[in-house]
Amino acid sequence: MSVLIYTENADGKFKKSTFEAVSYARAIADQNNTNLVAISIGEVSKDELTALGKYGAEKVLNVSNAKLKNFINQAYASVIAEAAKKQGADVIVLSNSFSGRGLAPRIAVKLEAGLADGAVSLPEQGNGKFTVKKTAFSGKAFAVVELTSANKVISLTPNSYKVVEKSVTPAVEDFAAEGNASDFKAMIKEIVRSTDKVSLPDADIVVSGGRGLKGPENWGMVEELAGLLGAALACSKPVSDSGWRPHSEHVGQTGIAVSPNLYIAIGISGAIQHLAGVSSSKVIVVINKDPEAPFFKVADYGIVGDAFEVVPKLIAAIKEYKASL
Ligand SMILES: Cc1cc2nc3c(=O)[nH]c(=O)nc-3n(C[C@H](O)[C@H](O)[C@H](O)COP(=O)(O)OP(=O)(O)OC[C@H]3O[C@@H](n4cnc5c(N)ncnc54)[C@H](O)[C@@H]3O)c2cc1C
């Protein structure tokens, strides 16, 4: 057995969720007394690739092919599956990120592997069994799945496994792979950002507003808070349905699923469909004037109060703190 970890990058930099997945893959390799190989696709510096050793990767395969500069689900899945075959890896780990959710099932098909998508803890192994606890029903429940196939694909829910530092100096090797011709039926030619603000699926901090904010004219303070924290903006479904905010900010079961380190919910009730997309956030702060709002049940910190009083005070406190640094 050997373990392969796909290390996703954003603009050439690995994210925290990638380091979590590398640490998780390292722990699976340790469980099985085997080695851990990482694969990176895209333009990533040698220093960044070498840093993967800090989390236990012994070898790093670097795929820097101009055709694969931008993410293409089919092609990336082909390249990762090819690397798994060449390395003799039978456990393939990746983050259950926005791209990971598209990649994991495709890799599983190519390797005829069982899939545990959205894993939340290390596999349990014994008596020839390999079981993984994972989220189910959009995060509303957990399922324990047994992977009975020889090859196994596991995508790890961000924030469910801690980053563990090791001191390994990995061998960085070029891996020549380019996917199949049929993988390139649709290609990204150019990425033009609609905003220079932080991208929501990758954000470390998210500030989110709900119907409690009464109307789009009140988003100034939410934007100011997000700006001070370097956070991305999000909103509940009715807010985007009403046209107060763009649909690209809608989080939840039918919107984007996020797993930031900090999620601040302002004037959002915490309906189950909203929680489905945000409950794997590491720390949840809820500001709501109704002490019975369901969101408080999953909050790490709750502020019962009127958002129009609490948020300006929060902004003032952050400004004061920043000025004191
Ligand atoms: C199939 C389906 C899919 C859905 N998918 C999603 C989804 O992906 N995402 C999503 O968000 N919803 C989704 N919904 C809708 C969801 O059920 C809720 O209706 C929605 O999340 C409620 O949005 P809200 O919390 O902003 O509004 P409300 O439920 O109206 O809550 C507003 C909250 O603001 C508080 N409030 C009011 N005034 C203030 C104030 N001055 N200061 C502080 N707090 C205040 C209130 O106490 C209340 O808790 C879905 C529903 C269905 C049926």
The ligand as a Gaussian input file, in Angstrom:
#p B3LYP/6-31G(d) Opt

LIG

0 1
 C      -35.016000      23.366000      -0.619000
 C      -34.520000      24.567000       0.119000
 C      -33.197000      24.943000      -0.015000
 C      -32.712000      26.051000       0.667000
 N      -31.390000      26.398000       0.545000
 C      -30.903000      27.416000       1.280000
 C      -29.537000      27.769000       1.216000
 O      -28.731000      27.162000       0.476000
 N      -29.095000      28.796000       1.979000
 C      -29.914000      29.515000       2.797000
 O      -29.454000      30.443000       3.470000
 N      -31.226000      29.199000       2.866000
 C      -31.744000      28.198000       2.123000
 N      -33.064000      27.909000       2.186000
 C      -33.950000      28.841000       2.952000
 C      -33.928000      28.573000       4.431000
 O      -34.881000      27.574000       4.749000
 C      -34.281000      29.847000       5.224000
 O      -35.516000      30.311000       4.786000
 C      -33.244000      30.949000       5.056000
 O      -31.945000      30.468000       5.336000
 C      -33.567000      32.073000       6.007000
 O      -32.746000      33.181000       5.728000
 P      -32.421000      34.259000       6.852000
 O      -31.910000      33.555000       8.049000
 O      -31.581000      35.300000       6.226000
 O      -33.848000      34.915000       7.103000
 P      -34.883000      34.751000       8.281000
 O      -35.262000      33.336000       8.491000
 O      -35.949000      35.719000       8.007000
 O      -34.073000      35.170000       9.584000
 C      -33.649000      36.472000       9.849000
 C      -32.990000      36.468000      11.213000
 O      -32.512000      37.750000      11.487000
 C      -32.754000      38.054000      12.850000
 N      -32.853000      39.505000      12.958000
 C      -33.878000      40.318000      12.557000
 N      -33.552000      41.602000      12.769000
 C      -32.325000      41.599000      13.339000
 C      -31.472000      42.613000      13.809000
 N      -31.808000      43.933000      13.720000
 N      -30.286000      42.267000      14.364000
 C      -29.922000      40.961000      14.458000
 N      -30.704000      39.958000      14.045000
 C      -31.880000      40.272000      13.469000
 C      -34.048000      37.340000      13.185000
 O      -34.127000      37.086000      14.583000
 C      -33.910000      36.058000      12.359000
 O      -33.316000      35.022000      13.126000
 C      -33.574000      26.810000       1.512000
 C      -34.898000      26.403000       1.657000
 C      -35.364000      25.311000       0.973000
 C      -36.798000      24.893000       1.158000

